[in-house]
Amino acid sequence: MAILTADKRAHVAGKYMFRMEGLDAGWVNSVEGGHGTAEVVVEKLGADVHQRKHLGPLKYEDISVVCGTGMSKAFYQWLQNSFDQKYSRQKGSIVAADYNFEAISEIEFHEALITEFGMPALDAASKDPAKMTVKFSPEYTRFKKGSGKINAPTKAEVQKRWLPSNFRITINGLEDACKKVNKIEALVMKQKVVDDVSGETRDYLKMPAHLETPNVVFTVAESHAEAVYQWHEDFVIKGNCEQKAEKSGSIVYLTPDLKTELFTVELINLGIFKLTPDKAEAGNEQIRRLKVEMYCEEMKFKYAGNACM
């Protein structure tokens, strides 16, 4: 007769706590990556059909997390520093917990640099929750079994409701057009990170390289786009595209009351390069819109206290 000495059933891990320097930094919606891996090197020894195989250098996958508001000030400051090119390496972990907030497993990351940060696409008609994506590259990671109980969020820590429909865009000289913007494409900043390889270590140092700033693309009602057409005519068609003709602006992410600010992305040195009107169809009763595409030389991320837990 078999005697069961422990409960070996699998558990559902549906809650993920992000920690920085040992302190809780907020709950994230999903986690991916962080595993140590190595390529398999194949050597042919001669006419023999057999091959010798061995492992190449050790690498660690980037870790990607998706989250809403309600993260800690330290988390948002890490993001802001990356935009300002004040790169800071972070040590932390992500704890997977079950429905009862009991820790199941934990992945520790060390000396991590942010490699990608994405703000969601905005749509005035959307009712889905808005989420941001943060990807970072650790110098090394370690998995371990979880232990203990994680504090459940209190009412004061409940995430602010954040919708893609709540936003405000401003661009100097295009104030009338900005009032009729209904969509803004997602903004994804990318930070190139290179390995500082040393023959005496298996875990390589990570060094920041260049920062890639995305284009700004939005859709506006054509009836309010006169200033946009004029700027395109002067900047693109006539070629008056020197730096003094560039514009600046911002995108503000708001709570449902459309007054409380959560995040701001400052847009520095915008240059228009393409306009695409909607397809013209006789009898179409939809509002005719214009897709506007601009390059942006620099972006800065700022967070408000309302976004913090």
C-alpha positions, 0 to 999 in steps of 0.5 A, a space after each residue: 500500500 502506497 503512503 503519500 507523504 507530500 502533496 506533489 500536485 502541480 500548482 497554477 502560477 498566475 501572479 508575478 511580483 517584480 522585485 528590485 534590490 530585494 524590494 517589491 516593485 509591483 505586480 506584472 501581467 506576464 514574464 518571458 525569457 531569462 534562461 541560460 542557454 548555449 549553442 551546440 557546436 558540431 565538429 566533423 572529425 573526418 570520413 566517419 559519419 559520427 560527429 563530435 558536439 560540444 557547447 559554445 559560449 554561455 548566453 542569457 536570454 533577455 527578460 520581457 515583462 508586461 505591466 500596467 500602472 501601479 509599479 514602484 518609483 524605482 521601476 519608473 525611474 529605471 525607465 526614465 534613466 534609460 531615455 535620458 541615457 543615464 544607464 543604470 544596471 539593476 539587480 532584482 528578481 521575479 517571483 511566481 506565486 499561486 492563487 494564495 500568494 505563496 511563492 512557487 519559483 523565483 528568477 534572479 537577474 543581475 546587472 540588467 540593462 533595459 534593451 526595449 521599452 514599448 508604450 501601447 498604441 492609442 485609440 480613442 475607441 478602445 476599451 481594453 486595458 493599456 499595458 507597457 512592455 519592458 525588455 532588459 538584458 541581464 549579465 546572468 540569471 539564477 533560478 531557485 525554488 520560491 519560499 514564503 508568502 508574498 503580500 497581496 496588494 492593498 486597496 491603496 496599491 490597486 492599479 489605476 485604470 489605464 485605457 488606450 483611449 485616454 490621451 492628449 497629444 500636443 505639437 507646436 503649430 499643430 494645435 487644431 489638428 491635435 484636437 482631432 487625433 483619434 489614433 497613435 501608433 505604439 512607441 517602442 524605444 530600443 537600446 542596443 546592448 553589446 557584450 564585453 567579452 573576456 576569455 577568463 569569464 563565462 558571464 560577459 559584461 553588458 555595455 550600452 550602445 546606441 539608442 533607437 528612437 521610433 517614428 511618431 505616427 498618428 491619424 487625424 480628421 482631414 477637416 482639421 489637418 490644414 496646418 499639417 498639409 502646410 507643414 508637409 508642403 514646406 518641409 517635404 515638397 519645398 525642402 525647407 527641412 533644416 533643424 529650425 523647421 522641426 517641431 516639438 510636442 508631447 503625448 500624455 497618458 491620462 486616467 479616465 477622468 481625462 485630467 489626471 496624468 500618468 505618463 508623459 513622453 516628450 517629443 523632441 525635434 519632430 520632422 514630417 516625412 509622409 502623409 497618407 489620406 484615406 482611400 477616397 470612395 464615393 458614398 462613404 459616410 465615415 470621417 475622412 482621415 489623414 495618416 501623419 508620419 514624423 521622425 523624432 530625434 529624441 524622446 523623454 519619459 516622465 511618470 507622475 506620482 499617480 502612476 506609482 503604487 
